[in-house]
Amino acid sequence: MAGYIWSQICLLFVTGDGRMADRAERAFFNAGPATVSRDFKTHVYFQSPNRFANLSPDFPHGPRAEGGAYQRKHSPLCCTAALNRIVPWYVTHMWMATYDNGLAATCYGPCRVTALAANRVPVVITCKTDYPFNETIEMSVQPVHEAAFPLDFRIPGWCAAPALSVNGAAVTLDRKPSGFARIHRTWKPGDTVRLHLPMTATVQTGRDAALGAPYDGVHRATTVTIPEENSTRGVPYASVSYGPLLFALPIPDTTDANTPDASARWQYALDVQQPGLKVERSAMPAQWDWPLKSPLKLRANAIEVAWNPEPKVPRLPLLPVATRKSPEQLTLIPYGCTKFRISMFPVTAEPEVKPSAIHRILFLGNSITLHGPKADIGWTGNWGMAASSEDKDYVHLVTSALARHTGSTPQIMVRNIADFERNYATYDVDAQMKDFFAFDPDLVVLAIGENVPALGSEDAKAQFKAGVMNILRCALAKRHPLVVVRSCFWADAAKDQMLSQACQEAGGILVEAGPLGRDAANAARSERSFTHDGVAGHPGDKGMKALADAIVQAVLK
């Protein structure tokens, strides 16, 4: 924590880039106070954005889970010592000298700086503010005599409409690419500057791709990756900010910073579609210790959800939460005021696509969905096996039926993912299927299972289900398309059970194909002759129509 602030300050020294100060400020006002107890007698070694129980979560190395508890010291002792550097490193770098004998306000808070400016003219600048709990910094500039020099003011990246005034008169604010605005004038004793940094409550959404526990305690280099645009990797979350402050749902600590209120309710998903954020302010307390009774609060809409993470391995829900419950208004407070909290929230799902709004369909399957020509088995088609023509496979029958319903022909993407079926335990869905989900479908039809090796153990069943859930997680990553999961055409109890469970957890529509596969009239061999028995066992034109009818009926229902 202290090292991060120092590194950003050093980068600011070298580059003059205000983003480095934005990062230092964000860390200082959030992670900084959360590191230490309110009486400054105990501290944590690690901290987590979500802490709902003591000794949670388990951490990868060092003191492991014990590192998340507030104690007088932790081993190794580096954090106990570095803790005392957090405040000085921020405060002593709130002002810096510029290369042209001016001064730069780099970090904000109440302060008084004595410095030399212009031709070594002594200057005292006093800042009065409750920032970041309000939006205004009042400054008095006191050179010992009139002197011309520049003052630079960092304009945080989150601030969209900053305003500057000198002696009550507005001045044009020109924010440079560096993130600073400059006033170059002749300063007189008693001049005043008012900097207004309007804050807006915002919701940020992202995906948590951390591998998480279990850990073995071994120190390893950690790969840091920048999330790719439109990435589906990881689970969805949302956070709430106001200016530089991260906000959290507080879980009150009781007898000490390691004992949460057992009656507190914290299992909520943030309503990211209609967050309803409202700001509430009250007077600053006479003594400041980052209290639970914060003078700045946000109100936000959230939905109570069935989410009971394991304390040692707490995980967010795999999918956005689809619910019809009415939202509640939660009170959020600055992260730094909490010792137990939720700041990475599960998210609510987008409204499900209506059948009348289906314009793009993604079909993911195996040979029944799409198979190219293969001479050695006597198959010459490039469509779903074993329809007699492209327009008679279930993919094109479903597309035609939905076109009649919507009044326009949907775009379709059809992919054979038999490789996933055969390698579900190790298949990288996010990487291999990235382009599929970038298609942004309104309807996803998942028709797999026939090529999956027999699920002979509970572990194999769990791994297959997890693989299917990864596909559905990616399908639901951006919004809420209709999802149809088809059971095996050649019924298999273990595979069908896992497909059904995954479909139910994802809020999808299950289409039972097993009864259709048991009807011999639905097999292609009942319609024409084939040289390969495996091809002959695939659905023929009648079987394809039966599959299509079942899918369309389920979607429209």
C-alpha positions as CSV (number, residue, x, y, z in Angstrom):
1,M,0.0,0.0,0.0
2,A,2.7,2.5,1.0
3,G,5.0,1.3,-1.7
4,Y,2.2,1.8,-4.3
5,I,1.7,5.4,-3.3
6,W,5.4,6.0,-3.3
7,S,5.8,4.5,-6.7
8,Q,3.1,6.7,-8.2
9,I,4.6,9.8,-6.6
10,C,8.0,8.9,-8.1
11,L,6.4,8.5,-11.5
12,L,4.7,11.9,-11.1
13,F,8.2,13.4,-10.3
14,V,9.6,11.9,-13.5
15,T,6.7,12.3,-15.9
16,G,4.6,15.2,-14.7
17,D,1.6,13.1,-15.6
18,G,-1.4,13.9,-13.4
19,R,-2.7,10.3,-13.8
20,M,0.0,9.2,-11.4
21,A,-1.4,11.5,-8.7
22,D,-4.9,10.3,-9.5
23,R,-3.7,6.8,-8.7
24,A,-1.9,7.9,-5.5
25,E,-5.0,9.8,-4.4
26,R,-7.3,6.8,-5.1
27,A,-5.1,4.5,-3.1
28,F,-4.6,7.0,-0.2
29,F,-8.3,7.8,0.3
30,N,-9.5,4.2,0.0
31,A,-7.0,1.4,0.7
32,G,-5.0,3.6,3.0
33,P,-7.5,4.0,5.8
34,A,-8.8,0.5,5.4
35,T,-5.3,-0.8,6.2
36,V,-5.4,0.3,9.8
37,S,-7.8,0.2,12.7
38,R,-9.5,3.5,13.7
39,D,-7.3,3.8,16.8
40,F,-4.2,3.2,14.6
41,K,-3.1,0.3,16.9
42,T,-3.7,-2.7,14.6
43,H,-3.4,-3.3,10.9
44,V,-3.8,-5.8,8.2
45,Y,-1.2,-7.4,6.0
46,F,-3.6,-8.0,3.1
47,Q,-6.9,-6.4,2.3
48,S,-9.8,-7.5,0.1
49,P,-12.5,-5.5,-1.6
50,N,-15.1,-7.9,-0.1
51,R,-14.6,-8.8,3.6
52,F,-17.6,-10.3,5.3
53,A,-15.9,-12.6,7.8
54,N,-12.6,-12.6,9.8
55,L,-9.8,-14.7,8.3
56,S,-11.4,-14.3,4.9
57,P,-10.3,-14.8,2.2
58,D,-7.2,-17.0,2.1
59,F,-4.4,-15.1,0.5
60,P,-1.7,-16.7,-1.7
61,H,1.4,-16.3,0.4
62,G,3.0,-14.7,3.5
63,P,0.6,-14.9,6.5
64,R,-2.2,-16.3,4.3
65,A,-5.7,-15.8,5.8
66,E,-4.2,-14.4,9.0
67,G,-2.9,-11.5,6.9
68,G,-6.5,-10.2,6.5
69,A,-7.0,-9.8,10.3
70,Y,-6.2,-6.6,12.2
71,Q,-3.2,-7.3,14.5
72,R,-0.5,-5.3,16.3
73,K,2.1,-6.7,13.9
74,H,2.4,-9.2,11.0
75,S,5.3,-11.3,10.0
76,P,7.2,-10.4,7.9
77,L,7.4,-7.0,9.6
78,C,7.7,-4.9,6.5
79,C,4.0,-3.9,6.4
80,T,4.1,-2.9,10.1
81,A,6.9,-0.4,9.3
82,A,5.6,0.8,6.0
83,L,2.2,1.5,7.4
84,N,3.7,4.7,9.0
85,R,4.8,6.0,5.6
86,I,1.4,6.2,3.9
87,V,0.3,9.6,5.3
88,P,3.7,11.3,5.1
89,W,4.3,10.3,1.6
90,Y,1.0,11.7,0.5
91,V,1.1,14.9,2.6
92,T,4.7,15.8,1.8
93,H,4.0,15.6,-1.9
94,M,0.7,17.6,-2.0
95,W,2.8,20.4,-3.5
96,M,5.8,20.2,-5.9
97,A,8.0,22.7,-7.6
98,T,7.8,23.2,-11.3
99,Y,10.8,23.5,-13.7
100,D,10.0,27.2,-14.3
101,N,10.0,28.4,-10.6
102,G,6.4,27.8,-10.0
103,L,4.4,25.5,-7.7
104,A,2.1,22.6,-8.5
105,A,-0.9,21.4,-6.4
106,T,-0.6,17.7,-7.1
107,C,-2.7,16.1,-4.3
108,Y,-5.5,17.8,-2.3
109,G,-6.5,18.1,1.3
110,P,-6.2,20.7,4.1
111,C,-2.6,21.8,4.2
112,R,-0.2,24.7,4.4
113,V,3.0,24.9,2.2
114,T,5.9,27.3,2.5
115,A,8.1,27.5,-0.6
116,L,10.2,29.6,-2.9
117,A,8.8,30.8,-6.2
118,A,9.7,33.2,-9.0
119,N,13.1,34.6,-8.1
120,R,13.3,32.8,-4.8
121,V,10.4,34.8,-3.3
122,P,9.0,33.1,-0.1
123,V,5.4,32.1,-0.5
124,V,2.9,30.5,1.9
125,I,-0.2,28.8,0.4
126,T,-2.9,27.6,2.8
127,C,-5.6,25.2,1.6
128,K,-8.9,24.9,3.4
129,T,-11.1,22.0,2.4
130,D,-12.9,18.9,3.4
131,Y,-11.9,17.2,0.2
132,P,-12.6,14.5,-0.8
133,F,-15.8,14.8,1.2
134,N,-16.7,18.0,-0.6
135,E,-15.8,19.4,-4.0
136,T,-14.1,22.7,-3.3
137,I,-10.6,23.7,-2.3
138,E,-10.1,27.3,-1.0
139,M,-6.5,28.6,-1.2
140,S,-4.9,31.7,0.0
141,V,-1.7,32.8,-1.7
142,Q,0.7,34.9,0.4
143,P,4.0,35.9,-1.3
144,V,6.1,38.2,0.8
145,H,5.7,40.7,-2.0
146,E,4.2,40.8,-5.5
147,A,5.8,38.2,-7.7
148,A,5.0,36.6,-11.1
149,F,5.0,32.8,-11.2
150,P,2.8,30.0,-12.3
151,L,0.6,27.8,-10.2
152,D,-0.4,24.5,-11.6
153,F,-3.5,22.6,-10.4
154,R,-4.1,18.9,-11.0
155,I,-7.5,18.3,-12.5
156,P,-8.4,14.7,-11.6
157,G,-9.3,12.5,-14.6
158,W,-12.7,11.7,-13.1
159,C,-13.7,15.4,-13.0
160,A,-15.7,16.5,-16.1
161,A,-16.5,20.1,-15.3
162,P,-13.8,21.7,-13.1
163,A,-13.8,25.4,-12.4
164,L,-11.2,27.9,-11.2
165,S,-11.5,31.4,-9.9
166,V,-9.0,34.0,-8.6
167,N,-10.2,36.6,-6.1
168,G,-13.8,35.6,-7.0
169,A,-13.5,36.0,-10.7
170,A,-13.7,33.0,-13.0
171,V,-10.7,32.2,-15.1
172,T,-10.5,30.1,-18.2
173,L,-9.4,26.6,-17.3
174,D,-7.3,24.9,-19.9
175,R,-6.6,21.3,-18.9
176,K,-3.4,20.2,-20.5
177,P,-2.8,16.6,-21.6
178,S,-0.8,16.2,-18.5
179,G,-3.9,16.7,-16.4
180,F,-2.9,20.1,-15.0
181,A,-4.3,23.5,-15.5
182,R,-2.1,26.6,-15.1
183,I,-2.5,30.1,-13.9
184,H,0.4,32.4,-14.6
185,R,0.1,35.8,-13.1
186,T,1.5,38.3,-10.7
187,W,0.5,37.2,-7.3
188,K,-0.1,39.6,-4.4
189,P,-0.4,38.9,-0.7
190,G,-4.0,38.0,0.1
191,D,-4.9,36.6,-3.3
192,T,-7.3,33.7,-3.2
193,V,-7.9,30.8,-5.5
194,R,-11.0,28.6,-5.5
195,L,-10.9,25.3,-7.3
196,H,-14.2,23.5,-7.7
197,L,-14.0,19.8,-8.7
198,P,-17.6,18.6,-9.2
199,M,-18.1,14.9,-8.4
200,T,-20.5,12.5,-10.0
201,A,-21.6,9.1,-8.5
202,T,-20.8,6.4,-11.1
203,V,-21.1,2.7,-11.5
204,Q,-18.1,0.9,-13.1
205,T,-18.6,-2.7,-14.3
206,G,-15.9,-5.2,-15.0
207,R,-14.9,-8.8,-14.9
208,D,-12.9,-10.5,-12.1
209,A,-10.6,-12.9,-13.9
210,A,-8.5,-13.7,-10.8
211,L,-7.9,-17.4,-10.4
212,G,-8.3,-17.2,-6.6
213,A,-7.9,-19.9,-4.0
214,P,-6.9,-22.6,-3.2
215,Y,-3.3,-21.6,-2.7
216,D,-0.2,-23.5,-1.6
217,G,1.6,-20.6,0.0
218,V,4.5,-20.5,-2.5
219,H,5.6,-17.1,-3.7
220,R,5.2,-16.9,-7.4
221,A,5.4,-14.2,-10.0
222,T,1.9,-13.0,-10.9
223,T,1.0,-12.3,-14.5
224,V,-0.7,-8.9,-14.8
225,T,-3.0,-8.7,-17.8
226,I,-4.8,-5.7,-19.2
227,P,-8.4,-6.8,-19.9
228,E,-9.2,-7.0,-23.6
229,E,-12.0,-5.1,-25.1
230,N,-15.2,-7.2,-25.1
231,S,-13.5,-9.9,-23.1
232,T,-15.7,-12.5,-21.5
233,R,-13.0,-13.8,-19.2
234,G,-13.9,-13.8,-15.5
235,V,-17.1,-13.1,-13.6
236,P,-19.0,-9.8,-13.7
237,Y,-18.9,-7.3,-10.9
238,A,-19.8,-3.6,-10.3
239,S,-18.3,-1.0,-8.1
240,V,-19.5,2.5,-7.2
241,S,-17.3,5.6,-7.0
242,Y,-17.8,9.3,-6.2
243,G,-14.9,11.4,-7.2
244,P,-11.7,9.7,-5.9
245,L,-13.7,7.7,-3.3
246,L,-14.7,4.0,-3.7
247,F,-17.9,3.2,-2.0
248,A,-18.9,0.0,-0.2
249,L,-21.9,-1.6,1.6
250,P,-20.7,-1.5,5.2
251,I,-20.9,-4.6,7.4
252,P,-20.5,-3.0,10.9
253,D,-17.6,-4.1,13.0
254,T,-18.7,-4.6,16.6
255,T,-16.3,-5.3,19.5
256,D,-13.2,-4.8,17.3
257,A,-12.1,-4.6,13.7
258,N,-12.2,-8.4,13.4
259,T,-15.7,-9.0,14.6
260,P,-18.5,-8.3,12.1
261,D,-22.2,-7.8,13.0
262,A,-23.6,-11.2,12.4
263,S,-27.1,-9.8,11.7
264,A,-25.9,-7.6,8.9
265,R,-27.4,-8.2,5.5
266,W,-24.9,-8.0,2.7
267,Q,-25.9,-10.5,0.0
268,Y,-27.0,-8.0,-2.7
269,A,-26.5,-7.6,-6.4
270,L,-26.2,-4.0,-7.6
271,D,-28.9,-2.9,-10.0
272,V,-26.6,-1.8,-12.8
273,Q,-29.4,-1.0,-15.1
274,Q,-31.2,1.4,-12.7
275,P,-28.7,2.1,-9.9
276,G,-30.6,5.2,-8.7
277,L,-27.5,6.7,-7.1
278,K,-28.2,9.6,-4.7
279,V,-25.7,11.6,-2.7
280,E,-26.3,12.4,1.0
281,R,-24.2,14.8,3.0
282,S,-24.0,15.8,6.7
283,A,-21.6,17.8,8.8
284,M,-18.0,16.7,9.1
285,P,-17.3,15.3,12.7
286,A,-15.1,17.2,15.0
287,Q,-12.7,14.3,15.2
288,W,-11.9,12.3,12.1
289,D,-11.2,8.6,12.4
290,W,-12.9,7.3,9.2
291,P,-16.2,6.4,11.0
292,L,-19.0,4.2,9.9
293,K,-21.2,7.2,10.4
294,S,-19.7,8.9,7.4
295,P,-20.6,12.5,6.5
296,L,-20.9,11.4,2.9
297,K,-23.1,8.6,1.8
298,L,-24.6,7.2,-1.4
299,R,-27.9,5.5,-1.8
300,A,-28.1,2.8,-4.5
301,N,-30.6,0.3,-5.7
302,A,-29.8,-3.4,-5.2
303,I,-31.5,-6.8,-5.3
304,E,-31.1,-9.3,-2.5
305,V,-29.7,-12.5,-3.9
306,A,-29.0,-16.1,-2.8
307,W,-25.2,-15.7,-2.5
308,N,-23.4,-17.5,0.2
309,P,-19.7,-17.5,-0.6
310,E,-17.3,-19.8,1.2
311,P,-15.2,-17.4,3.5
312,K,-11.9,-19.1,2.6
313,V,-12.6,-19.0,-1.1
314,P,-15.2,-16.2,-1.6
315,R,-16.4,-16.0,-5.2
316,L,-18.8,-13.7,-6.9
317,P,-21.8,-15.4,-8.7
318,L,-20.7,-16.8,-12.1
319,L,-23.5,-15.1,-13.9
320,P,-25.5,-11.8,-13.7
321,V,-28.4,-12.2,-11.4
322,A,-31.7,-12.5,-13.2
323,T,-34.5,-11.7,-10.7
324,R,-37.9,-10.2,-10.5
325,K,-37.5,-9.0,-6.9
326,S,-38.1,-5.3,-6.2
327,P,-34.9,-3.4,-5.6
328,E,-34.0,-2.0,-2.1
329,Q,-32.2,1.2,-1.5
330,L,-28.9,0.5,0.2
331,T,-26.7,3.0,2.0
332,L,-23.1,3.0,0.9
333,I,-20.2,4.7,2.6
334,P,-16.6,5.3,1.6
335,Y,-14.5,2.1,1.5
336,G,-12.0,3.6,3.8
337,C,-14.6,3.9,6.6
338,T,-15.2,0.2,6.6
339,K,-13.4,-2.8,8.1
340,F,-16.0,-5.3,6.8
341,R,-17.7,-4.5,3.5
342,I,-18.8,-5.4,0.0
343,S,-17.4,-3.2,-2.7
344,M,-17.2,-5.6,-5.6
345,F,-20.9,-6.3,-6.1
346,P,-22.6,-9.1,-8.0
347,V,-24.6,-7.5,-10.9
348,T,-28.2,-7.7,-12.1
349,A,-28.8,-9.1,-15.5
350,E,-30.0,-7.1,-18.5
351,P,-33.6,-7.6,-19.5
352,E,-34.0,-10.8,-21.5
353,V,-34.3,-10.4,-25.2
354,K,-37.9,-10.8,-26.4
355,P,-38.6,-13.3,-29.2
356,S,-39.9,-10.5,-31.4
357,A,-36.4,-8.8,-31.1
358,I,-34.3,-11.8,-32.3
359,H,-32.1,-10.5,-35.1
360,R,-28.9,-12.5,-34.5
361,I,-28.7,-16.2,-33.6
362,L,-25.6,-18.1,-32.5
363,F,-25.8,-21.9,-33.0
364,L,-23.1,-23.9,-31.1
365,G,-23.1,-27.6,-31.6
366,N,-21.5,-30.6,-33.2
367,S,-22.1,-32.6,-36.4
368,I,-25.9,-32.4,-35.9
369,T,-25.5,-28.6,-36.2
370,L,-22.8,-28.4,-38.8
371,H,-20.5,-30.9,-40.6
372,G,-18.4,-30.3,-43.7
373,P,-18.0,-32.8,-46.5
374,K,-16.1,-36.0,-45.5
375,A,-15.7,-38.5,-48.3
376,D,-14.5,-41.5,-46.1
377,I,-17.9,-41.6,-44.4
378,G,-19.9,-40.7,-47.4
379,W,-21.1,-37.3,-46.3
380,T,-21.1,-34.6,-48.9
381,G,-23.1,-31.8,-47.2
382,N,-21.9,-28.7,-45.4
383,W,-24.8,-28.4,-43.0
384,G,-26.3,-30.3,-40.1
385,M,-25.9,-34.0,-40.4
386,A,-27.9,-35.8,-41.8
387,A,-30.5,-33.5,-43.4
388,S,-30.9,-34.0,-47.1
389,S,-30.2,-30.3,-47.8
390,E,-29.1,-27.1,-46.0
391,D,-32.6,-25.7,-45.8
392,K,-33.8,-28.9,-44.0
393,D,-31.4,-28.9,-41.1
394,Y,-32.6,-27.7,-37.8
395,V,-30.5,-24.5,-37.9
396,H,-32.1,-23.2,-41.1
397,L,-35.6,-24.4,-40.1
398,V,-35.3,-22.5,-36.8
399,T,-34.1,-19.4,-38.6
400,S,-36.9,-19.5,-41.1
401,A,-39.6,-20.0,-38.4
402,L,-38.3,-17.1,-36.3
403,A,-38.1,-15.0,-39.5
404,R,-41.8,-15.5,-40.0
405,H,-42.4,-14.5,-36.3
406,T,-40.2,-11.4,-36.4
407,G,-40.9,-10.3,-39.9
408,S,-37.2,-10.3,-40.9
409,T,-34.6,-13.0,-41.4
410,P,-32.1,-13.1,-38.5
411,Q,-28.4,-13.2,-39.1
412,I,-26.9,-16.5,-38.0
413,M,-23.5,-17.7,-36.9
414,V,-23.1,-21.5,-36.9
415,R,-20.1,-23.2,-35.3
416,N,-19.1,-26.8,-34.6
417,I,-17.6,-27.0,-31.2
418,A,-16.9,-30.7,-31.0
419,D,-13.4,-29.9,-29.8
420,F,-14.9,-28.5,-26.7
421,E,-17.0,-31.7,-26.2
422,R,-13.8,-33.8,-26.3
423,N,-11.7,-31.5,-24.2
424,Y,-14.2,-29.7,-21.9
425,A,-11.9,-29.9,-18.8
426,T,-9.0,-27.9,-20.4
427,Y,-10.8,-26.0,-23.2
428,D,-10.2,-22.2,-22.9
429,V,-13.7,-21.0,-23.8
430,D,-12.9,-17.3,-23.4
431,A,-10.1,-17.4,-25.9
432,Q,-11.4,-20.0,-28.4
433,M,-15.0,-18.7,-28.5
434,K,-14.2,-15.0,-28.2
435,D,-15.3,-14.2,-31.8
436,F,-18.5,-16.1,-31.4
437,F,-19.8,-14.0,-28.5
438,A,-18.5,-10.8,-30.2
439,F,-21.3,-11.6,-32.7
440,D,-23.6,-10.3,-29.9
441,P,-26.4,-12.8,-30.4
442,D,-30.0,-12.3,-29.4
443,L,-30.5,-16.0,-29.2
444,V,-27.9,-18.7,-28.3
445,V,-28.7,-22.3,-29.1
446,L,-26.3,-24.7,-27.4
447,A,-26.7,-28.3,-28.8
448,I,-23.9,-30.4,-27.5
449,G,-23.1,-33.6,-25.6
450,E,-23.0,-36.4,-28.1
451,N,-19.2,-36.3,-28.5
452,V,-18.5,-35.9,-24.7
453,P,-16.8,-39.0,-23.4
454,A,-18.8,-41.0,-20.9
455,L,-19.0,-39.2,-17.5
456,G,-18.0,-42.1,-15.3
457,S,-17.3,-40.1,-12.1
458,E,-18.7,-37.2,-10.1
459,D,-15.5,-35.3,-10.9
460,A,-16.0,-35.7,-14.6
461,K,-19.6,-34.6,-14.3
462,A,-18.6,-31.5,-12.4
463,Q,-15.9,-30.6,-14.9
464,F,-18.4,-31.0,-17.8
465,K,-20.9,-28.9,-16.1
466,A,-18.3,-26.2,-15.3
467,G,-17.3,-26.2,-19.0
468,V,-20.9,-25.7,-20.1
469,M,-21.3,-22.9,-17.5
470,N,-18.3,-21.2,-19.0
471,I,-20.0,-21.1,-22.3
472,L,-23.2,-19.8,-20.8
473,R,-21.2,-17.2,-18.8
474,C,-19.6,-15.9,-22.0
475,A,-23.0,-15.9,-23.7
476,L,-24.4,-13.7,-20.9
477,A,-21.4,-11.6,-20.4
478,K,-22.6,-8.4,-22.1
479,R,-26.4,-8.6,-22.0
480,H,-29.2,-11.2,-21.7
481,P,-29.9,-13.1,-24.9
482,L,-32.4,-15.9,-24.9
483,V,-30.5,-19.1,-24.2
484,V,-31.6,-22.6,-25.4
485,V,-29.8,-25.7,-24.2
486,R,-30.6,-28.9,-26.0
487,S,-30.2,-32.2,-24.3
488,C,-28.5,-35.1,-26.1
489,F,-30.3,-36.5,-29.2
490,W,-28.9,-39.8,-28.2
491,A,-30.0,-39.6,-24.5
492,D,-27.4,-40.0,-21.8
493,A,-28.5,-39.6,-18.2
494,A,-25.3,-38.2,-16.8
495,K,-24.6,-35.7,-19.6
496,D,-28.3,-34.6,-19.8
497,Q,-28.3,-34.0,-16.0
498,M,-25.3,-31.7,-16.2
499,L,-26.8,-29.8,-19.2
500,S,-30.1,-29.4,-17.4
501,Q,-28.4,-28.1,-14.2
502,A,-26.3,-25.7,-16.1
503,C,-29.3,-24.5,-18.1
504,Q,-31.3,-23.9,-15.0
505,E,-28.6,-22.0,-13.2
506,A,-28.1,-19.8,-16.2
507,G,-31.9,-19.1,-16.5
508,G,-32.0,-20.8,-19.9
509,I,-34.6,-22.8,-21.8
510,L,-34.1,-26.6,-21.8
511,V,-35.2,-28.6,-24.9
512,E,-35.4,-32.3,-24.3
513,A,-34.1,-34.0,-27.4
514,G,-33.7,-37.5,-26.0
515,P,-37.3,-38.6,-26.7
516,L,-36.9,-37.4,-30.3
517,G,-33.7,-39.5,-30.7
518,R,-35.4,-42.6,-29.4
519,D,-38.0,-42.4,-32.2
520,A,-36.5,-44.5,-35.0
521,A,-38.4,-42.5,-37.6
522,N,-36.3,-39.4,-36.7
523,A,-33.1,-41.1,-37.8
524,A,-31.8,-40.5,-41.3
525,R,-31.5,-44.2,-42.0
526,S,-35.3,-44.4,-42.0
527,E,-35.4,-42.0,-45.0
528,R,-32.5,-43.0,-47.2
529,S,-29.4,-45.3,-47.4
530,F,-26.0,-44.4,-46.0
531,T,-22.6,-46.1,-46.3
532,H,-21.7,-45.1,-42.7
533,D,-23.8,-46.2,-39.8
534,G,-22.8,-43.2,-37.7
535,V,-24.2,-40.8,-40.3
536,A,-27.3,-42.9,-40.7
537,G,-28.0,-42.5,-36.9
538,H,-28.1,-38.7,-37.2
539,P,-31.4,-37.0,-37.4
540,G,-32.8,-37.0,-41.0
541,D,-35.2,-34.4,-42.4
542,K,-38.0,-35.6,-40.0
543,G,-35.7,-35.6,-37.0
544,M,-34.4,-32.1,-37.9
545,K,-37.9,-30.7,-38.2
546,A,-38.8,-32.2,-34.8
547,L,-35.7,-30.6,-33.3
548,A,-36.5,-27.3,-34.9
549,D,-40.1,-27.4,-33.9
550,A,-39.2,-28.1,-30.2
551,I,-36.6,-25.2,-30.2
552,V,-39.0,-22.7,-31.8
553,Q,-41.9,-23.7,-29.5
554,A,-39.7,-23.3,-26.5
555,V,-38.4,-19.9,-27.6
556,L,-41.8,-18.5,-28.5
557,K,-43.4,-19.9,-25.4
